[in-house]
Amino acid sequence: MKTLEYILNGLEYELISGSLSKAIAQIQFDSRKVQAGDLFVATTGTHVDGHDFIGKAIENGAVAIVAERDDVAVGDAALVKIDNTAAALGLLAANFYGNPSQNLKVVGVTGTNGKTTIASLLYKLFIGLGYNAGLISTIKYYVGEQEFPSSHTTPDALQIQALMARMVEAGCEYCFMEVSSHAIHQGRIAGVQFQGGVFTNLTHDHLDYHKTFAEYLKAKKKFFDELPATAFALTNADEKNGRVMLQNTKAQTKSYGLRSLADFKCKVLEKHLDGMLLLIDGQEIWTHFSGIFNAYNLMAVYGTAMLLGEQADKVLPLISELRPVAGRFEILRSPDGKYAIVDYAHTPDALKNVLNGISEIRTGNEQVITVVGAGGDRDKTKRPVMAKEAVLQSDKVILTSDNPRTEVPEQIIADMEAGVEAHQRKKVLSIVNRKEAIRTACMMAVCGDIILVAGKGHEDYQEINGVKHHFDDKEVIREIFNQ
């Protein structure tokens, strides 16, 4: 069992009362989870101030408190003052779990779109190369081959360190993780030693949290600013914000791209609904991925593998065997020849990329029917833009519910409708019930038509008024296709 002094190693702090020799059973920042012998870290969150729950933590058995104030009553518990407890939480957790990232090669993937695909494919690739590896992603967490349910794109600082400690214990050599802007801004990745960072792109998202695009960019850039000189920073050369990410980094900088000069270059030779023929570093490979955006994702995977010291002749054959990640441009086919594509696209740019991918491979003789919604209690400014993108590249559009959360679904749809110009309205339907919207799209389609169901991807629930109801786009489509 670690002592409080051991856990505080490397941090600037002031001992206000009590002893640093107290043994700590666990670290908690949620007072409801505190048990006898625990350390409670009072953090100031977006909605809740942990300092208000110090009394509850003491009641539940906390023997030590880390806080930003020195005027709180803690009884016999030790009180340690730290200026920024949210930022300190990751460092405390890293010490508690034995700094596991120092025994792993950790690669973080950040950007608006592509994080899940790149991190998940890197995990699959390195498993295929014979390594033991871990994954922290939106869809699943993996420790070796063992699977755990995912709660956030990037979990909290305690979960990150606990997961990495399990990876070390399981003999993992690599950890691939998505790094969200929220996680960077909130200091959730503090205490993680990165071997490399990958940047995908930056487009309109999370402005409900960051307020401005400049602040969103700043959060992403902070990740690269803090990479050590021993790490690599791999960026998308064709993305205008790619160079911005690298301006202050100490890491070794490399790039991938399709159009610009880049260290890792790709050319798309053929595009089909079931895959692409790519030319990578002079070698032709067939992949099971569609859309230019997936060519970028695969180049990020290839570039990362090269920077981690792998050989192209081993990596490229394995890339050709990789399959799309759940809910990312996932294709379903009906018995009568209709196609449905399920994709997590929930930002204007992601939706545009997926529809571009469909446009690249369609013959023009088929209809593209798009079913799309927008989440409640999130950035409202992207709603009309998403509807506008859907209408531009679809023959018919059905606006529907996504995860309305605490908002009225009809109002979310009305916000989206504001992005549809008068002359385009004849090709737009609004159906609040998502299942009925998908059913209508399937009924409108004929053989060869492509139905895009966007927004939820891998999610198997719909959140309405704080309650998660089971809902899986793929299940619904299969049920309708087989009727």
GINOR-V26076 format. One record per backbone hydrogen bond with DSSP energy under -1.0 kcal/mol. NH is the residue of the N-H (numbers start at 1). CO is the residue of the C=O. Records with the same first field share a line. If there is no record, write none. Layout:
# GINOR-V26076
NH: CO  CO
This chain:
# GINOR-V26076
4: 22
5: 20
7: 3
8: 4
9: 6
11: 8
14: 81
16: 79
17: 79
24: 2
25: 37
28: 39
33: 30
37: 61
38: 35
39: 26
40: 64
41: 28
42: 66
45: 48
50: 43
52: 49
53: 50
57: 53
58: 54
59: 55
60: 56
61: 58
62: 57
63: 38
64: 38
65: 78
66: 40
67: 80
77: 74
78: 63
79: 17
80: 65
81: 14
82: 67
88: 84
89: 85
92: 88
93: 89
94: 90
95: 91
96: 92
97: 93
98: 95
99: 94
102: 99
103: 100
104: 101
105: 173
107: 175
108: 196
109: 177
110: 198
112: 201
118: 114
119: 115
120: 116
121: 117
122: 118
123: 119
124: 120
125: 121
126: 122
127: 123
128: 124
129: 125
130: 127
131: 126
134: 174
135: 142
136: 176
137: 140
141: 148
142: 135
143: 146
144: 133
146: 143
148: 141
160: 156
161: 157
162: 158
163: 159
164: 160
165: 161
166: 162
167: 163
168: 164
169: 165
170: 166
171: 168
172: 167
173: 132
174: 132
175: 105
176: 134
177: 107
178: 136
179: 109
184: 180
185: 181
186: 182
187: 184
188: 183
190: 187
192: 189
195: 106
196: 106
197: 232
198: 108
199: 234
200: 110
209: 206
210: 206
211: 207
212: 210
216: 212
217: 213
218: 214
219: 215
220: 216
221: 217
222: 218
225: 221
226: 222
227: 224
231: 228
232: 195
233: 252
234: 197
235: 254
237: 256
239: 236
242: 239
245: 241
247: 244
252: 231
254: 233
256: 235
257: 264
264: 255
266: 257
267: 279
269: 277
270: 277
272: 275
276: 287
277: 270
278: 285
279: 267
280: 283
281: 265
283: 280
285: 278
287: 276
294: 291
295: 291
296: 292
297: 293
298: 294
299: 295
300: 296
301: 297
302: 298
303: 299
304: 300
305: 301
306: 302
307: 303
308: 304
309: 306
310: 305
314: 311
315: 311
316: 312
319: 315
320: 316
328: 325
330: 342
332: 340
334: 338
337: 334
339: 449
340: 332
341: 451
342: 330
343: 453
344: 327
351: 347
352: 348
353: 349
354: 350
355: 351
356: 352
357: 353
358: 354
359: 355
360: 356
362: 358
369: 450
370: 396
371: 452
372: 398
376: 403
383: 380
386: 382
387: 383
388: 384
389: 385
390: 386
391: 387
392: 388
393: 389
395: 368
396: 368
397: 427
398: 370
399: 429
400: 372
401: 432
405: 463
407: 404
412: 408
413: 409
414: 410
415: 411
416: 412
417: 413
418: 414
419: 416
420: 417
424: 421
425: 422
427: 424
428: 425
429: 397
431: 399
437: 433
438: 434
439: 435
440: 436
441: 437
442: 438
443: 439
444: 440
445: 441
448: 337
449: 446
450: 367
451: 339
452: 369
453: 341
454: 371
455: 343
459: 456
462: 469
464: 467
465: 405
467: 464
469: 462
471: 460
476: 472
477: 473
478: 474
479: 475
480: 476
481: 477
482: 478
